[in-house]
């Protein structure tokens, strides 16, 4: 059986990575979404276990101690982590896993799993990002902090395999869909039985 691949999507806050992930999951039957853990408060409309596993800082630190995360980091003053068991089990079962995480987490994942596919989604401009963040229902200081952090995140794009500009949502989704198809057809991802003549 073919082993699944891990697809990591990173983007500055407000670039649309959650919407892109949702559309990719609707489009592709071979994808599963990895729900991350966080200590931040849910935003309006977010549900526990669907968008994130919302944990207290104490619970999160206990999971760190038990080595339950494939990676974890502090981003925008909150803890975020990727559950190890779900990722490893799903890949072994042949699923392709979609993971939307920050640049620190992506680097950590890539060090542990060098065959993961790293895709960076960027806004068309910093001005458009500023407008998107201003439109979110969160505190002004939080939006300002996210905008300031985005400049550092954008500089990390050079460490990724692919760069997609989200200036038009459907186009960005189609481009990432094409990347996933191409990556799944790489020779090194094929089972040995497919490479040997009958």
C-alpha positions as CSV (number, residue, x, y, z in Angstrom):
1,X,0.0,0.0,0.0
2,X,1.1,3.5,-0.8
3,X,2.1,5.6,2.3
4,X,0.3,8.9,2.6
5,X,2.0,12.2,2.3
6,X,2.0,15.2,4.7
7,X,1.1,18.5,3.2
8,X,2.0,21.6,5.3
9,X,0.4,24.9,4.4
10,X,1.6,28.1,6.1
11,X,0.6,31.6,5.6
12,X,0.5,34.9,7.6
13,X,-2.8,35.4,9.6
14,X,-5.5,36.7,7.3
15,X,-4.1,35.2,4.1
16,X,-7.0,32.7,3.8
17,X,-5.3,29.4,4.6
18,X,-8.3,28.1,6.5
19,X,-10.6,28.8,3.5
20,X,-8.1,27.2,1.1
21,X,-7.9,24.1,3.3
22,X,-11.7,23.8,3.5
23,X,-12.0,24.0,-0.3
24,X,-9.2,21.5,-0.8
25,X,-10.9,19.0,1.5
26,X,-14.2,19.4,-0.4
27,X,-12.3,18.9,-3.7
28,X,-10.1,15.9,-2.8
29,X,-11.2,12.6,-1.4
30,X,-7.7,11.5,-0.5
31,X,-7.2,14.2,2.1
32,X,-7.7,14.3,5.9
33,X,-7.3,17.5,7.9
34,X,-5.1,17.5,11.0
35,X,-6.8,19.4,13.8
36,X,-4.1,21.3,15.8
37,X,-4.2,22.0,19.6
38,X,-4.1,25.5,20.9
39,X,-4.3,27.5,24.1
40,X,-5.9,30.5,22.5
41,X,-9.6,31.3,22.9
42,X,-12.0,30.2,20.2
43,X,-13.0,32.8,17.7
44,X,-16.8,33.3,16.9
45,X,-18.1,30.3,15.1
46,X,-15.1,28.0,15.9
47,X,-15.9,24.6,17.4
48,X,-13.7,22.5,19.7
49,X,-12.4,19.4,18.0
50,X,-13.4,20.7,14.5
51,X,-11.3,23.8,14.1
52,X,-8.9,23.2,17.0
53,X,-8.6,21.2,20.2
54,X,-8.9,24.1,22.6
55,X,-6.8,23.4,25.7
56,X,-5.7,25.2,28.9
57,X,-2.1,26.0,29.2
58,X,-1.7,23.4,31.9
59,X,-3.2,20.7,29.7
60,X,-1.0,21.7,26.8
61,X,2.1,21.5,28.9
62,X,1.1,18.1,30.2
63,X,0.9,16.9,26.6
64,X,4.3,18.3,25.8
65,X,5.7,16.4,28.8
66,X,4.1,13.2,27.5
67,X,5.6,13.7,24.0
68,X,2.2,13.8,22.4
69,X,3.1,16.5,19.8
70,X,4.9,16.0,16.6
71,X,5.8,19.7,16.9
72,X,4.7,22.6,19.1
73,X,5.5,26.3,19.3
74,X,4.4,29.6,20.9
75,X,2.8,31.9,18.3
76,X,1.1,35.2,19.0
77,X,1.5,34.5,22.7
78,X,-0.4,31.2,22.6
79,X,0.7,27.5,22.4
80,X,0.0,25.6,19.2
81,X,0.8,21.9,18.6
82,X,0.3,19.0,16.1
83,X,-1.0,15.7,17.6
84,X,1.6,13.0,16.8
85,X,-0.7,9.9,17.0
86,X,-3.2,11.1,14.4
87,X,-0.5,12.1,11.8
88,X,1.6,9.0,12.1
89,X,-1.5,6.6,12.1
90,X,-3.2,8.3,9.1
91,X,0.0,8.4,7.0
92,X,0.6,4.7,7.7
93,X,-3.0,4.0,6.6
94,X,-2.3,5.7,3.2
95,X,-4.1,9.0,3.8
96,X,-2.7,12.3,2.7
97,X,-2.8,14.7,5.6
98,X,-3.3,18.5,5.3
99,X,-1.8,20.5,8.1
100,X,-2.1,24.3,8.4
101,X,0.6,25.5,10.8
102,X,3.0,28.4,11.3
103,X,6.5,28.7,9.9
104,X,8.2,27.5,13.1
105,X,6.0,24.4,13.2
106,X,6.6,23.8,9.4
107,X,10.3,23.8,9.9
108,X,10.1,21.4,12.8
109,X,7.9,19.0,10.8
110,X,10.2,19.2,7.8
111,X,13.2,18.3,10.0
112,X,11.4,15.2,11.3
113,X,9.7,14.3,8.0
114,X,11.8,15.5,5.1
115,X,9.4,14.1,2.5
116,X,6.6,16.4,3.7
117,X,5.4,18.9,1.1
118,X,5.7,22.6,2.3
119,X,3.5,25.2,0.6
120,X,3.6,28.8,1.6
121,X,0.6,31.0,0.8
122,X,1.2,34.7,0.5
123,X,-1.2,37.7,0.2
124,X,-1.0,39.8,-3.0
125,X,0.4,42.7,-0.9
126,X,1.0,43.8,2.7
127,X,-1.7,46.4,2.2
128,X,-4.3,43.7,1.3
129,X,-3.2,41.7,4.4
130,X,-3.7,44.8,6.6
131,X,-7.2,45.2,5.2
132,X,-8.1,41.5,5.8
133,X,-6.8,41.7,9.4
134,X,-8.7,44.9,10.1
135,X,-11.9,43.1,8.9
136,X,-11.5,40.3,11.5
137,X,-13.5,40.5,14.7
138,X,-10.6,40.6,17.1
139,X,-8.9,43.3,19.2
140,X,-6.9,46.0,17.4
141,X,-3.7,45.2,19.3
142,X,-4.0,41.5,18.3
143,X,-4.4,42.5,14.6
144,X,-1.4,44.8,14.9
145,X,0.7,42.0,16.5
146,X,-0.3,39.6,13.7
147,X,0.6,42.1,11.0
148,X,4.0,42.8,12.6
149,X,4.6,39.0,12.9
150,X,3.6,38.5,9.2
151,X,6.7,40.3,8.0
152,X,8.9,37.7,9.6
153,X,6.7,34.9,8.4
154,X,6.9,36.2,4.8
155,X,10.7,36.1,5.0
156,X,10.5,32.3,5.8
157,X,8.8,31.6,2.4
158,X,12.2,30.8,0.8
159,X,12.4,27.6,3.0
160,X,9.3,26.1,1.4
161,X,8.9,23.9,-1.7
162,X,6.1,26.0,-3.3
163,X,4.8,29.6,-3.1
164,X,1.2,30.4,-4.0
165,X,-0.2,33.9,-4.1
166,X,-3.8,34.1,-2.9
167,X,-4.9,37.0,-5.0
168,X,-7.9,35.0,-6.3
169,X,-9.2,32.1,-4.1
170,X,-10.2,29.6,-6.7
171,X,-7.0,30.1,-8.6
172,X,-4.9,29.5,-5.4
173,X,-7.0,26.3,-4.6
174,X,-6.5,25.0,-8.2
175,X,-2.7,25.6,-8.0
176,X,-2.4,23.8,-4.7
177,X,-4.6,21.0,-6.0
178,X,-2.2,20.6,-9.0
179,X,0.8,20.6,-6.6
180,X,-0.8,17.7,-4.6
181,X,-1.5,15.7,-7.7
182,X,2.1,16.2,-9.0
183,X,3.6,15.3,-5.6
184,X,1.5,12.1,-5.3
185,X,2.9,10.9,-8.7
186,X,6.5,11.3,-7.8
187,X,8.4,8.0,-8.4
188,X,9.7,7.8,-4.9
189,X,6.2,7.9,-3.5
190,X,5.0,4.8,-5.4
191,X,4.9,1.4,-3.8
192,X,7.7,-0.9,-5.0
193,X,5.1,-3.3,-6.5
194,X,4.1,-0.5,-9.0
195,X,7.7,0.0,-10.1
196,X,8.4,-3.7,-10.8
197,X,7.2,-5.2,-14.1
198,X,4.6,-8.0,-13.7
